[in-house]
């Protein structure tokens, strides 16, 4: 992993390297810049994953450099080095995607914690990216004939079990004698949406039907479609249809009478 330290004070640039055992936390290469223009030039050339930027630098201030870096490589982890006089700028930096800031004078404890935090954040992001790639490959590896083989069975179990508030992907996987991971991929490839989205869609459509064709109260409808909490049901209904159950029923009745 690579680290760029940009500060117009040589003592700070070198001090940071002395305060922290960088190789121990996975930093293999370190680059130094004394102004904003040099910082961005070095970033373009070496693409370091971790960047420490002084807010107040010549030629190009730290905030501008951070914006340019985030535009070029959004996943770059950046922390700003700032004095109390530039605290407002540090807060602005956080809003544009900078991960953290360090107040001068820099202490060993603070700089160590910040760099370790940025390293871990980068590693976590990288793991997520790898998992997404693995998921994509798994999706592509599901044979098309598997979709047809399981389509009717999945639909059958979904219809039978959606009213159970404890119904999960794992329970469906057990019924089909498949692993949860494989079923998750197969489900999305077969129906175009994840299991949870399909289950919610099924429950909301049943709720709508019960709302318009029966005199059941909201809590009774909630119980029949797998919601233990009527307030949570009402919340989900409104989010799905953009109207509360009462508003939805009134709207349909009004349209029918016109």
The 8 nearest C-alpha neighbors of each residue, nearest first, counted from 0:
[[1, 26, 27, 25, 48, 28, 2, 47],
 [2, 0, 47, 28, 26, 48, 29, 27],
 [3, 1, 29, 49, 47, 50, 28, 30],
 [2, 4, 30, 50, 29, 31, 51, 47],
 [5, 3, 51, 31, 50, 12, 30, 52],
 [6, 4, 32, 52, 33, 31, 38, 53],
 [7, 5, 53, 33, 8, 12, 52, 32],
 [6, 8, 33, 34, 56, 9, 5, 57],
 [7, 9, 6, 10, 11, 12, 33, 5],
 [10, 8, 12, 11, 13, 7, 6, 33],
 [11, 9, 13, 8, 12, 14, 15, 7],
 [12, 10, 14, 9, 13, 8, 15, 6],
 [13, 11, 9, 14, 10, 15, 4, 6],
 [14, 12, 16, 10, 15, 11, 9, 17],
 [13, 15, 11, 17, 16, 12, 10, 18],
 [16, 14, 18, 17, 13, 12, 11, 19],
 [15, 17, 13, 14, 18, 19, 12, 21],
 [18, 16, 14, 15, 19, 13, 20, 21],
 [19, 17, 15, 107, 16, 14, 20, 111],
 [18, 20, 21, 17, 16, 111, 15, 107],
 [21, 19, 23, 22, 18, 24, 17, 16],
 [20, 22, 26, 23, 24, 19, 25, 16],
 [23, 21, 26, 25, 24, 27, 20, 28],
 [22, 24, 21, 20, 25, 26, 19, 27],
 [25, 23, 22, 21, 26, 115, 20, 118],
 [24, 26, 22, 23, 0, 27, 21, 118],
 [27, 25, 0, 22, 21, 1, 28, 24],
 [26, 28, 0, 22, 1, 25, 29, 21],
 [27, 29, 1, 26, 2, 0, 30, 47],
 [30, 28, 2, 3, 1, 31, 27, 26],
 [31, 29, 3, 4, 2, 28, 32, 41],
 [30, 32, 4, 5, 3, 29, 12, 33],
 [33, 31, 5, 38, 37, 34, 4, 6],
 [32, 34, 7, 6, 5, 37, 31, 8],
 [35, 33, 57, 56, 37, 36, 32, 7],
 [34, 36, 59, 38, 37, 60, 56, 58],
 [35, 37, 39, 38, 59, 34, 58, 40],
 [36, 38, 40, 35, 39, 34, 32, 41],
 [39, 37, 35, 32, 41, 36, 40, 5],
 [38, 40, 42, 36, 41, 37, 43, 64],
 [41, 39, 37, 43, 42, 38, 36, 44],
 [42, 40, 44, 38, 39, 43, 45, 37],
 [41, 43, 46, 39, 45, 40, 44, 38],
 [44, 42, 40, 41, 46, 45, 39, 68],
 [43, 45, 41, 42, 46, 40, 39, 47],
 [44, 46, 42, 47, 43, 41, 1, 40],
 [45, 47, 42, 43, 44, 48, 41, 1],
 [48, 46, 1, 2, 49, 45, 3, 42],
 [47, 49, 75, 1, 76, 46, 0, 2],
 [48, 50, 2, 76, 47, 77, 75, 1],
 [51, 49, 77, 3, 2, 4, 76, 52],
 [50, 52, 4, 78, 79, 77, 5, 3],
 [53, 51, 79, 5, 61, 80, 54, 4],
 [52, 54, 80, 6, 61, 55, 79, 81],
 [55, 53, 61, 81, 60, 80, 62, 56],
 [54, 56, 60, 53, 61, 57, 81, 85],
 [57, 55, 60, 34, 35, 7, 54, 59],
 [56, 58, 34, 59, 35, 60, 55, 7],
 [59, 57, 35, 36, 34, 60, 56, 37],
 [60, 58, 35, 57, 36, 56, 63, 61],
 [61, 59, 56, 55, 63, 62, 35, 54],
 [60, 62, 54, 64, 63, 53, 52, 65],
 [61, 63, 65, 64, 60, 92, 54, 66],
 [64, 62, 66, 65, 61, 60, 67, 59],
 [63, 65, 61, 67, 66, 62, 68, 35],
 [66, 64, 62, 68, 63, 67, 69, 61],
 [67, 65, 63, 69, 64, 68, 70, 62],
 [68, 66, 70, 64, 65, 69, 71, 63],
 [67, 69, 65, 71, 70, 66, 72, 64],
 [68, 70, 73, 66, 72, 71, 67, 65],
 [71, 69, 67, 68, 72, 73, 66, 65],
 [70, 72, 68, 69, 67, 73, 66, 43],
 [71, 73, 69, 74, 75, 70, 68, 46],
 [74, 72, 69, 75, 70, 71, 68, 76],
 [73, 75, 72, 76, 69, 121, 124, 48],
 [76, 74, 48, 73, 72, 49, 77, 69],
 [75, 77, 49, 117, 48, 50, 74, 98],
 [78, 76, 50, 97, 98, 51, 49, 75],
 [77, 79, 99, 100, 51, 98, 97, 52],
 [78, 80, 100, 52, 53, 51, 101, 81],
 [81, 79, 53, 101, 52, 100, 102, 54],
 [82, 80, 102, 54, 103, 53, 85, 101],
 [81, 83, 103, 84, 102, 85, 86, 80],
 [82, 84, 86, 85, 81, 102, 103, 87],
 [85, 83, 82, 86, 87, 81, 88, 89],
 [86, 84, 88, 83, 87, 82, 81, 89],
 [85, 87, 89, 83, 88, 84, 90, 82],
 [88, 86, 90, 89, 85, 91, 84, 83],
 [89, 87, 91, 85, 90, 86, 92, 54],
 [88, 90, 92, 86, 87, 91, 100, 93],
 [89, 91, 93, 87, 92, 88, 86, 94],
 [92, 90, 88, 94, 89, 93, 87, 95],
 [91, 93, 89, 95, 90, 94, 97, 62],
 [92, 94, 97, 90, 96, 91, 95, 98],
 [93, 95, 91, 92, 96, 90, 97, 89],
 [96, 94, 92, 93, 97, 91, 66, 65],
 [95, 97, 93, 94, 98, 92, 69, 77],
 [96, 98, 93, 77, 92, 99, 95, 78],
 [97, 99, 77, 78, 96, 93, 76, 100],
 [100, 98, 78, 97, 79, 93, 77, 101],
 [99, 101, 79, 78, 80, 89, 102, 81],
 [102, 100, 80, 79, 81, 103, 105, 99],
 [101, 103, 81, 82, 80, 104, 105, 100],
 [104, 102, 105, 82, 81, 101, 80, 83],
 [103, 105, 102, 106, 82, 101, 81, 11],
 [104, 106, 103, 102, 110, 107, 109, 101],
 [107, 105, 109, 108, 110, 104, 103, 18],
 [106, 108, 18, 110, 109, 111, 105, 19],
 [109, 107, 111, 106, 110, 112, 105, 18],
 [110, 108, 112, 106, 111, 107, 113, 105],
 [109, 111, 113, 107, 112, 108, 114, 106],
 [112, 110, 108, 114, 109, 113, 19, 107],
 [111, 113, 109, 115, 110, 114, 116, 108],
 [114, 112, 116, 110, 115, 111, 109, 117],
 [113, 115, 117, 116, 111, 112, 118, 110],
 [116, 114, 118, 112, 117, 113, 111, 119],
 [115, 117, 113, 119, 114, 118, 112, 120],
 [118, 116, 120, 114, 115, 119, 76, 121],
 [117, 119, 115, 121, 120, 116, 114, 122],
 [120, 118, 122, 116, 121, 117, 123, 115],
 [121, 119, 117, 123, 118, 122, 116, 124],
 [120, 122, 124, 118, 119, 123, 117, 125],
 [121, 123, 119, 125, 124, 120, 126, 118],
 [124, 122, 126, 120, 125, 121, 119, 127],
 [125, 123, 127, 121, 126, 122, 120, 128],
 [124, 126, 122, 128, 123, 127, 121, 129],
 [127, 125, 123, 129, 128, 124, 130, 122],
 [128, 126, 130, 124, 125, 129, 131, 123],
 [127, 129, 125, 131, 126, 130, 124, 132],
 [128, 130, 132, 126, 131, 127, 133, 125],
 [131, 129, 133, 127, 132, 128, 134, 126],
 [132, 130, 134, 128, 129, 133, 135, 127],
 [131, 133, 135, 129, 130, 134, 136, 128],
 [132, 134, 130, 136, 135, 131, 137, 129],
 [133, 135, 131, 137, 132, 136, 130, 138],
 [136, 134, 132, 138, 133, 137, 131, 139],
 [137, 135, 139, 133, 138, 134, 140, 132],
 [138, 136, 140, 134, 135, 139, 133, 141],
 [139, 137, 135, 136, 140, 184, 141, 134],
 [138, 140, 136, 137, 141, 135, 142, 134],
 [139, 141, 137, 138, 142, 136, 135, 143],
 [142, 140, 138, 139, 143, 137, 185, 145],
 [143, 141, 144, 145, 140, 146, 139, 185],
 [142, 144, 145, 146, 141, 147, 189, 188],
 [143, 145, 147, 146, 142, 148, 141, 149],
 [146, 144, 148, 143, 142, 147, 149, 141],
 [147, 145, 189, 144, 143, 148, 149, 150],
 [146, 148, 150, 144, 145, 149, 143, 151],
 [149, 147, 145, 146, 150, 144, 151, 152],
 [148, 150, 152, 147, 146, 151, 153, 145],
 [151, 149, 147, 153, 152, 146, 148, 154],
 [150, 152, 154, 153, 149, 155, 148, 147],
 [153, 151, 155, 149, 154, 150, 156, 175],
 [152, 154, 156, 150, 155, 151, 149, 157],
 [153, 155, 157, 151, 152, 156, 158, 150],
 [154, 156, 152, 158, 153, 157, 151, 159],
 [157, 155, 159, 153, 158, 154, 160, 152],
 [156, 158, 154, 160, 159, 155, 161, 153],
 [159, 157, 155, 156, 160, 161, 154, 201],
 [158, 160, 156, 157, 161, 155, 162, 154],
 [159, 161, 157, 162, 163, 158, 156, 166],
 [160, 162, 163, 157, 158, 159, 225, 224],
 [163, 161, 225, 224, 160, 223, 164, 222],
 [164, 162, 225, 166, 165, 161, 160, 224],
 [163, 165, 225, 166, 226, 162, 227, 161],
 [166, 164, 163, 167, 225, 162, 170, 161],
 [167, 165, 163, 164, 170, 160, 161, 168],
 [168, 166, 170, 169, 165, 171, 195, 194],
 [167, 169, 171, 170, 172, 179, 194, 166],
 [168, 170, 172, 167, 171, 179, 173, 178],
 [171, 169, 173, 167, 172, 168, 166, 174],
 [170, 172, 168, 174, 173, 169, 175, 167],
 [171, 173, 169, 177, 175, 170, 174, 179],
 [174, 172, 176, 170, 171, 175, 169, 177],
 [173, 175, 171, 172, 176, 170, 177, 156],
 [174, 176, 172, 173, 177, 171, 152, 153],
 [177, 175, 173, 174, 172, 178, 171, 179],
 [178, 176, 172, 175, 182, 173, 179, 181],
 [177, 179, 181, 180, 172, 182, 176, 173],
 [180, 178, 182, 172, 169, 181, 183, 177],
 [181, 179, 183, 178, 182, 184, 177, 185],
 [180, 182, 184, 178, 183, 179, 185, 177],
 [181, 183, 185, 179, 184, 180, 186, 178],
 [184, 182, 180, 186, 181, 185, 179, 187],
 [183, 185, 181, 182, 187, 186, 138, 188],
 [186, 184, 182, 188, 183, 187, 189, 181],
 [187, 185, 189, 183, 188, 184, 182, 190],
 [188, 186, 192, 193, 191, 190, 184, 189],
 [187, 189, 185, 191, 186, 190, 184, 138],
 [190, 188, 186, 146, 187, 191, 185, 150],
 [191, 189, 187, 192, 188, 186, 193, 197],
 [190, 192, 187, 188, 189, 193, 186, 197],
 [191, 193, 187, 190, 196, 197, 194, 186],
 [194, 192, 187, 196, 195, 197, 186, 183],
 [193, 195, 197, 196, 198, 186, 192, 168],
 [196, 194, 198, 197, 193, 199, 168, 167],
 [197, 195, 199, 193, 198, 194, 200, 192],
 [196, 198, 200, 194, 199, 195, 201, 193],
 [199, 197, 195, 201, 200, 196, 194, 202],
 [198, 200, 202, 196, 201, 197, 203, 195],
 [201, 199, 197, 203, 198, 202, 196, 204],
 [202, 200, 198, 204, 199, 203, 197, 205],
 [203, 201, 199, 205, 200, 204, 224, 206],
 [202, 204, 206, 200, 205, 201, 199, 207],
 [203, 205, 207, 201, 206, 202, 200, 208],
 [206, 204, 208, 202, 207, 203, 209, 201],
 [207, 205, 203, 209, 204, 208, 210, 202],
 [206, 208, 210, 204, 205, 209, 203, 211],
 [207, 209, 205, 211, 206, 210, 212, 204],
 [210, 208, 206, 212, 213, 211, 207, 205],
 [209, 211, 207, 208, 212, 206, 213, 248],
 [210, 212, 208, 209, 213, 207, 248, 214],
 [211, 213, 209, 210, 208, 214, 207, 215],
 [214, 212, 209, 215, 210, 211, 208, 216],
 [213, 215, 216, 212, 210, 209, 211, 217],
 [216, 214, 213, 219, 220, 217, 210, 209],
 [215, 217, 219, 218, 220, 214, 210, 221],
 [216, 218, 220, 219, 221, 215, 229, 244],
 [217, 219, 221, 229, 220, 216, 222, 228],
 [220, 218, 222, 216, 221, 217, 215, 223],
 [219, 221, 217, 223, 222, 218, 215, 206],
 [220, 222, 226, 218, 219, 224, 223, 229],
 [223, 221, 219, 226, 220, 225, 224, 227],
 [224, 222, 220, 221, 162, 225, 219, 226],
 [223, 225, 162, 221, 222, 202, 226, 220],
 [224, 226, 162, 164, 163, 222, 223, 161],
 [227, 225, 221, 222, 228, 164, 232, 224],
 [226, 228, 222, 225, 229, 164, 221, 232],
 [229, 227, 231, 230, 226, 232, 221, 218],
 [230, 228, 232, 218, 231, 221, 233, 227],
 [231, 229, 233, 232, 228, 234, 218, 235],
 [230, 232, 234, 228, 229, 233, 235, 226],
 [231, 233, 229, 235, 230, 234, 221, 226],
 [234, 232, 236, 230, 231, 235, 237, 229],
 [233, 235, 231, 237, 232, 236, 230, 238],
 [234, 236, 238, 232, 237, 233, 239, 231],
 [237, 235, 233, 239, 238, 234, 240, 232],
 [238, 236, 242, 243, 241, 234, 240, 239],
 [237, 239, 235, 241, 236, 240, 234, 242],
 [238, 240, 236, 237, 241, 235, 203, 242],
 [239, 241, 237, 242, 238, 236, 243, 247],
 [242, 240, 237, 238, 239, 243, 236, 247],
 [243, 241, 237, 240, 247, 246, 244, 236],
 [242, 244, 237, 246, 245, 247, 236, 233],
 [245, 243, 247, 246, 248, 242, 236, 233],
 [246, 244, 248, 243, 247, 249, 242, 250],
 [247, 245, 243, 249, 248, 244, 242, 250],
 [246, 248, 244, 250, 245, 249, 242, 243],
 [247, 249, 251, 245, 250, 246, 252, 244],
 [250, 248, 246, 252, 247, 251, 253, 245],
 [249, 251, 253, 247, 248, 252, 246, 254],
 [252, 250, 254, 248, 253, 249, 255, 247],
 [253, 251, 255, 249, 254, 250, 248, 256],
 [252, 254, 250, 256, 251, 255, 249, 257],
 [253, 255, 251, 257, 252, 256, 250, 249],
 [254, 256, 252, 253, 257, 251, 250, 249],
 [257, 255, 253, 254, 252, 251, 250, 249],
 [256, 254, 255, 253, 252, 251, 250, 249]]
